[in-house]
Amino acid sequence: MPASTPGAIICHWLNDTFELVISADILAELERTLTKPYYRSRRSPAQIEAAVRLIVSEATIIVPTITISGCSSSRT
């Protein structure tokens, strides 16, 4: 089991503990995030590309049927 929380989550996903379900918008946000300097300094372009390819090939990509925007919660 990987030492990091993200590593453990990926391990569980790849071992079919749960189904990863994402939308095209979430995938686009992931790709944008992985191009930021923080990630580019920690992973090679090949590693980032491989991660995105894995998600595209193995995750269930859905089209959302409703739109949710903002949060109007009044919690303090």
C-alpha positions as CSV (number, residue, x, y, z in Angstrom):
1,M,0.0,0.0,0.0
2,P,1.5,3.4,-1.0
3,A,2.4,5.7,1.9
4,S,0.5,8.8,0.6
5,T,-3.3,9.2,0.7
6,P,-3.6,9.8,-3.1
7,G,-1.4,6.7,-3.7
8,A,-3.7,4.6,-1.5
9,I,-6.8,5.9,-3.3
10,I,-5.3,5.1,-6.7
11,C,-4.3,1.7,-5.4
12,H,-7.9,1.0,-4.2
13,W,-9.3,2.2,-7.5
14,L,-7.0,0.0,-9.6
15,N,-7.9,-2.9,-7.4
16,D,-11.6,-2.4,-8.1
17,T,-12.5,-1.3,-4.6
18,F,-14.6,1.4,-6.1
19,E,-15.5,2.8,-9.6
20,L,-14.0,6.1,-10.6
21,V,-16.7,8.2,-12.2
22,I,-15.7,11.6,-13.7
23,S,-17.0,14.1,-16.2
24,A,-15.2,15.7,-19.1
25,D,-15.1,19.0,-17.1
26,I,-13.4,17.2,-14.1
27,L,-10.9,15.6,-16.5
28,A,-10.2,19.0,-18.1
29,E,-9.6,20.5,-14.6
30,L,-7.3,17.7,-13.7
31,E,-5.3,18.3,-16.9
32,R,-5.1,22.0,-16.1
33,T,-4.0,21.4,-12.6
34,L,-1.3,18.9,-13.6
35,T,0.3,21.6,-15.8
36,K,0.8,24.0,-12.9
37,P,4.4,24.5,-11.7
38,Y,3.9,22.6,-8.4
39,Y,3.1,19.3,-10.2
40,R,5.5,19.9,-13.1
41,S,8.4,20.2,-10.7
42,R,7.5,16.9,-9.1
43,R,6.5,14.8,-12.1
44,S,7.9,14.5,-15.6
45,P,5.7,15.3,-18.5
46,A,5.7,11.5,-19.4
47,Q,4.4,10.7,-15.9
48,I,1.7,13.3,-16.0
49,E,0.6,12.1,-19.5
50,A,0.6,8.5,-18.3
51,A,-1.6,9.4,-15.4
52,V,-4.1,11.2,-17.6
53,R,-4.1,8.3,-20.1
54,L,-4.8,5.9,-17.3
55,I,-7.7,7.8,-16.0
56,V,-9.2,8.3,-19.5
57,S,-8.8,4.6,-20.3
58,E,-10.0,3.2,-16.9
59,A,-12.4,5.7,-15.4
60,T,-16.1,5.9,-16.2
61,I,-16.6,9.2,-18.0
62,I,-20.2,10.5,-17.6
63,V,-22.2,13.4,-18.9
64,P,-23.8,15.2,-15.9
65,T,-27.6,15.5,-16.1
66,I,-27.9,18.5,-13.8
67,T,-25.8,21.6,-13.1
68,I,-24.9,22.7,-9.6
69,S,-23.2,26.0,-9.1
70,G,-22.1,27.8,-6.0
71,C,-23.0,27.0,-2.4
72,S,-25.7,28.8,-0.5
73,S,-25.1,27.0,2.8
74,S,-25.5,29.2,5.9
75,R,-23.3,27.1,8.1
76,T,-20.9,28.9,10.4
